[in-house]
Amino acid sequence: MPADRPEDGDNELGERKFYPAKKEADFADKAPASTAQTRHPSYRLAFRDTDFLLREELRPVRFQLELLKPEMILEEARVGSTLVMYGSARIPSPEQAEKMREGLGYLSDRERTVQENLIAKAKYYDEAYKLARMVSEKGLVDQGQRQFVVCSGGGPSIMEAANKGASDAGAESIGLNIVLPHEQAPNPYVTPYLSLNFHYFALRKMHFLIRARAVAIFPGGFGTCDELFELLTLVQTGKMKPVPIMLFGRQFWNRIVDFEGLVEEGTISPADLDLIHWCETADEAWQYICQFYKLSDPIMGCD
């Protein structure tokens, strides 16, 4: 077709005059010439050149992409706010706890103590499941956006319980996974198109909290402690507005972290402890969320 003859739609005022990137990529794929020049990596379109994108100098671009991709997906999914649920990847489900109990007699004293401690925490798998299911069943929507969508780290144990609770309620849920040196994969209850994978811990942390309107934290290890203290620091310093921060397992946390000791040493103020709300059950957690946001839920007695 001659260059001066417009195709259908080309003469419309609102029609874009440049081809989108995907179309340009199609043109590049269909190019007939195969020469030393066109086969060389330098000839690849920059946005399709993986070797180029993985260069050290492109780290700022990768940061931007890892911030932008999940943000666009969650925005398109109409996720207005999230209930973030942190916790150990090692706490067994009640069913797994029963199997562990059967093998206690074959363990050393130290190993038996560790297994018994984990078995005792299986109740938190149940509470995480109940909280996620309870909140998901509410199906809260405000201004066309879904509220308190369950969001976990996408892994096993407490994270699995969170996504499973939402799934059993017939609701979608988010899993923010991260690439680690050892093999791992998202749990099967994460909604597939909301199963997001990260390279950078920093960007994953941002997405945990950008939409967080309540955070439930169950007993856990280094990763859980990391998320807990970062959240407390953000709220304490005023970088983030207060949200319900609900700690499940007061006996566990007070053994692991001497919160009162921090006050006595003068390194935090007594008022800083008010950032934490202690919970043992899913009902307690939801009631606190209702009180914090002045939600009305006659089923739970929240006014």
C-alpha positions as CSV (number, residue, x, y, z in Angstrom):
1,M,0.0,0.0,0.0
2,P,1.4,3.4,-0.9
3,A,2.7,5.4,2.1
4,D,0.3,8.3,1.4
5,R,-2.9,6.1,1.5
6,P,-4.1,5.8,5.1
7,E,-5.3,2.4,6.4
8,D,-8.7,2.1,8.0
9,G,-8.8,4.2,11.1
10,D,-5.6,6.1,10.4
11,N,-7.5,9.3,9.7
12,E,-9.4,9.2,13.0
13,L,-8.4,12.0,15.3
14,G,-8.2,9.8,18.4
15,E,-6.1,7.1,16.7
16,R,-2.5,6.7,18.1
17,K,0.2,7.4,15.5
18,F,2.9,5.1,16.9
19,Y,2.7,1.4,17.1
20,P,2.6,-0.1,20.6
21,A,5.8,-2.0,21.8
22,K,4.2,-5.4,21.3
23,K,3.4,-4.6,17.7
24,E,7.0,-3.4,17.1
25,A,8.2,-6.6,18.6
26,D,6.1,-8.6,16.1
27,F,7.6,-6.6,13.3
28,A,11.1,-7.5,14.6
29,D,10.2,-11.2,14.7
30,K,9.0,-11.1,11.1
31,A,12.0,-9.3,9.7
32,P,13.2,-11.6,6.8
33,A,16.9,-10.7,6.9
34,S,19.3,-12.9,8.9
35,T,22.7,-11.4,8.8
36,A,25.7,-11.1,11.1
37,Q,24.3,-7.8,12.2
38,T,20.7,-8.9,12.9
39,R,21.9,-12.0,14.8
40,H,24.1,-10.1,17.1
41,P,22.8,-9.4,20.7
42,S,23.3,-5.7,20.3
43,Y,20.6,-5.7,17.6
44,R,17.9,-7.0,20.0
45,L,15.2,-4.6,21.1
46,A,16.4,-3.4,24.5
47,F,13.2,-4.4,26.3
48,R,13.5,-8.0,24.9
49,D,17.2,-8.4,25.7
50,T,17.3,-10.4,28.9
51,D,21.1,-10.3,29.1
52,F,21.0,-6.5,28.9
53,L,18.2,-6.2,31.6
54,L,20.2,-8.4,34.0
55,R,23.3,-6.2,33.9
56,E,24.5,-4.6,37.1
57,E,23.9,-1.2,35.7
58,L,20.2,-2.0,35.1
59,R,19.4,-2.6,38.8
60,P,17.5,0.7,39.1
61,V,15.3,-0.4,36.2
62,R,14.7,-3.8,37.7
63,F,13.7,-2.0,41.0
64,Q,11.2,0.0,39.1
65,L,9.8,-3.0,37.2
66,E,9.4,-5.0,40.4
67,L,7.6,-2.1,42.0
68,L,5.4,-1.5,39.0
69,K,4.3,-5.0,37.9
70,P,2.7,-6.1,41.2
71,E,1.1,-2.6,41.6
72,M,-0.5,-2.8,38.2
73,I,-1.7,-6.4,38.8
74,L,-3.3,-5.5,42.2
75,E,-4.8,-2.3,40.8
76,E,-6.4,-4.2,37.9
77,A,-7.7,-6.8,40.4
78,R,-9.4,-4.0,42.3
79,V,-7.5,-4.8,45.5
80,G,-8.1,-1.7,47.7
81,S,-6.7,-3.0,50.9
82,T,-5.2,-6.1,52.4
83,L,-5.1,-8.2,55.6
84,V,-1.5,-9.2,55.7
85,M,-0.7,-12.4,57.6
86,Y,2.9,-13.2,58.7
87,G,4.1,-16.3,60.5
88,S,6.5,-19.3,60.5
89,A,7.0,-21.6,57.6
90,R,7.6,-24.5,60.1
91,I,4.4,-24.6,62.2
92,P,2.5,-27.8,61.3
93,S,-1.1,-28.1,60.5
94,P,-3.2,-30.0,63.1
95,E,-3.0,-33.0,60.7
96,Q,0.7,-32.8,60.4
97,A,1.0,-32.3,64.2
98,E,-0.7,-35.7,64.8
99,K,1.8,-37.4,62.6
100,M,4.7,-35.7,64.3
101,R,3.4,-36.8,67.7
102,E,3.5,-40.4,66.6
103,G,7.3,-40.2,66.0
104,L,8.3,-38.4,69.2
105,G,9.5,-41.6,70.9
106,Y,12.3,-42.0,68.4
107,L,13.9,-38.6,69.0
108,S,16.5,-37.3,71.3
109,D,15.5,-35.2,74.3
110,R,16.4,-32.0,72.5
111,E,14.7,-33.0,69.2
112,R,11.6,-34.0,71.1
113,T,11.4,-30.7,72.9
114,V,11.6,-28.8,69.6
115,Q,9.0,-31.0,68.0
116,E,6.7,-30.7,71.0
117,N,7.0,-26.9,70.8
118,L,6.0,-26.9,67.1
119,I,3.1,-29.3,67.8
120,A,1.8,-27.0,70.5
121,K,1.7,-24.1,67.9
122,A,-0.5,-26.1,65.5
123,K,-3.4,-24.2,67.0
124,Y,-2.1,-21.1,65.3
125,Y,-2.4,-22.7,61.9
126,D,-6.1,-23.2,62.7
127,E,-6.5,-19.6,63.9
128,A,-4.8,-18.2,60.8
129,Y,-7.1,-20.3,58.7
130,K,-10.2,-19.1,60.6
131,L,-9.2,-15.4,60.5
132,A,-8.5,-15.6,56.7
133,R,-11.8,-17.4,56.0
134,M,-13.8,-15.2,58.3
135,V,-12.6,-11.9,56.8
136,S,-12.8,-13.3,53.2
137,E,-16.4,-14.4,53.7
138,K,-17.3,-10.8,54.6
139,G,-16.5,-9.8,51.0
140,L,-16.1,-6.1,52.0
141,V,-16.2,-3.7,49.0
142,D,-15.7,0.1,49.2
143,Q,-15.9,2.4,46.2
144,G,-15.7,-0.5,43.9
145,Q,-12.5,-1.9,45.5
146,R,-12.1,-5.1,47.5
147,Q,-11.1,-4.6,51.1
148,F,-9.1,-6.8,53.5
149,V,-8.0,-9.1,50.7
150,V,-5.8,-11.8,52.4
151,C,-2.1,-11.5,51.6
152,S,0.6,-13.9,52.7
153,G,4.2,-14.6,51.8
154,G,2.8,-17.4,49.6
155,G,4.7,-20.2,51.3
156,P,3.8,-23.1,53.6
157,S,2.5,-23.3,57.2
158,I,0.9,-20.1,58.5
159,M,1.1,-18.6,55.0
160,E,-0.7,-21.7,53.6
161,A,-3.3,-21.5,56.3
162,A,-4.1,-17.9,55.3
163,N,-4.5,-18.6,51.6
164,K,-6.4,-21.8,52.3
165,G,-8.9,-19.9,54.5
166,A,-9.5,-17.4,51.8
167,S,-9.8,-20.1,49.1
168,D,-12.3,-22.1,51.2
169,A,-14.4,-19.0,51.5
170,G,-14.5,-18.7,47.8
171,A,-12.3,-15.6,47.7
172,E,-9.2,-14.7,46.0
173,S,-6.0,-14.1,47.9
174,I,-2.5,-12.8,47.3
175,G,0.9,-14.6,47.7
176,L,4.1,-12.5,47.6
177,N,6.8,-15.1,47.1
178,I,10.5,-14.5,46.8
179,V,13.3,-16.3,44.9
180,L,15.6,-18.1,47.3
181,P,18.7,-20.3,46.8
182,H,16.9,-23.4,47.9
183,E,13.9,-24.8,46.0
184,Q,10.5,-23.4,47.0
185,A,7.2,-22.7,45.4
186,P,3.9,-20.9,46.2
187,N,1.4,-22.9,48.2
188,P,-1.5,-24.2,46.1
189,Y,-4.2,-22.0,47.6
190,V,-2.8,-18.7,46.3
191,T,-5.0,-17.3,43.5
192,P,-2.8,-17.9,40.4
193,Y,-2.9,-14.4,38.9
194,L,-2.2,-12.9,42.3
195,S,0.8,-15.1,42.9
196,L,3.7,-12.7,42.6
197,N,7.4,-13.5,42.7
198,F,10.1,-11.1,43.8
199,H,13.9,-10.9,43.6
200,Y,14.3,-7.9,45.9
201,F,13.3,-8.2,49.6
202,A,12.9,-4.5,49.7
203,L,10.3,-4.3,47.0
204,R,8.4,-7.3,48.5
205,K,8.3,-5.5,51.8
206,M,6.9,-2.4,50.2
207,H,4.1,-4.4,48.6
208,F,3.2,-6.1,51.8
209,L,2.5,-2.8,53.4
210,I,1.4,-0.4,50.6
211,R,-2.2,-1.7,50.9
212,A,-2.1,-3.2,54.4
213,R,-5.0,-2.1,56.6
214,A,-4.4,-4.8,59.2
215,V,-1.5,-7.1,60.0
216,A,-1.8,-10.4,61.9
217,I,1.5,-11.8,63.1
218,F,1.8,-15.4,64.3
219,P,4.8,-17.0,65.9
220,G,7.7,-17.2,63.6
221,G,11.5,-16.9,63.0
222,F,13.9,-14.4,61.6
223,G,11.7,-13.5,58.7
224,T,8.6,-12.9,60.8
225,C,10.6,-10.9,63.4
226,D,12.0,-8.8,60.5
227,E,8.6,-7.9,59.2
228,L,7.2,-7.3,62.7
229,F,10.0,-4.9,63.7
230,E,10.0,-3.1,60.4
231,L,6.3,-2.5,60.7
232,L,6.5,-1.3,64.3
233,T,9.4,1.0,63.3
234,L,7.4,2.5,60.4
235,V,4.4,3.3,62.6
236,Q,6.5,4.4,65.7
237,T,8.4,6.9,63.6
238,G,5.3,8.2,61.8
239,K,6.4,7.0,58.3
240,M,3.3,4.9,58.2
241,K,-0.1,5.7,59.7
242,P,-1.3,3.3,62.4
243,V,-3.0,0.0,61.5
244,P,-4.1,-2.9,63.7
245,I,-0.9,-4.8,64.5
246,M,-2.2,-8.1,66.0
247,L,0.3,-10.4,67.7
248,F,-0.9,-14.0,68.2
249,G,0.8,-16.0,70.9
250,R,1.7,-13.7,73.8
251,Q,3.5,-16.4,75.7
252,F,5.7,-17.1,72.6
253,W,6.5,-13.4,71.8
254,N,7.2,-12.4,75.4
255,R,9.7,-15.3,75.7
256,I,11.4,-14.3,72.4
257,V,11.3,-10.5,72.8
258,D,11.4,-8.7,76.1
259,F,9.2,-5.8,75.2
260,E,8.9,-4.6,78.8
261,G,12.7,-4.8,79.0
262,L,13.0,-2.4,76.1
263,V,10.8,0.1,78.1
264,E,12.8,-0.4,81.3
265,E,16.0,0.2,79.4
266,G,14.6,3.4,78.1
267,T,15.1,2.5,74.4
268,I,11.4,2.7,73.6
269,S,8.6,4.6,75.4
270,P,5.8,2.8,77.3
271,A,3.3,4.2,74.7
272,D,5.2,2.3,72.0
273,L,3.8,-1.0,73.4
274,D,0.3,0.3,72.6
275,L,1.1,-0.3,69.0
276,I,0.7,-4.0,69.6
277,H,-2.7,-5.7,70.2
278,W,-2.4,-9.2,71.7
279,C,-4.7,-11.9,70.2
280,E,-5.1,-15.6,70.7
281,T,-8.1,-16.2,68.4
282,A,-9.4,-15.1,65.0
283,D,-12.5,-13.7,66.7
284,E,-10.5,-11.4,68.9
285,A,-8.5,-10.2,65.8
286,W,-11.6,-9.4,63.8
287,Q,-13.3,-7.7,66.7
288,Y,-10.2,-5.4,67.1
289,I,-10.2,-4.6,63.4
290,C,-13.9,-3.7,63.6
291,Q,-13.2,-1.4,66.6
292,F,-10.2,0.2,65.0
293,Y,-12.1,1.1,61.8
294,K,-15.5,1.5,63.4
295,L,-17.0,-1.3,61.3
296,S,-20.4,-2.7,62.0
297,D,-20.6,-6.4,62.2
298,P,-23.6,-7.7,64.2
299,I,-22.4,-11.3,63.9
300,M,-19.3,-10.5,65.9
301,G,-20.9,-7.9,68.1
302,C,-18.9,-5.0,66.6
303,D,-20.5,-1.6,66.5
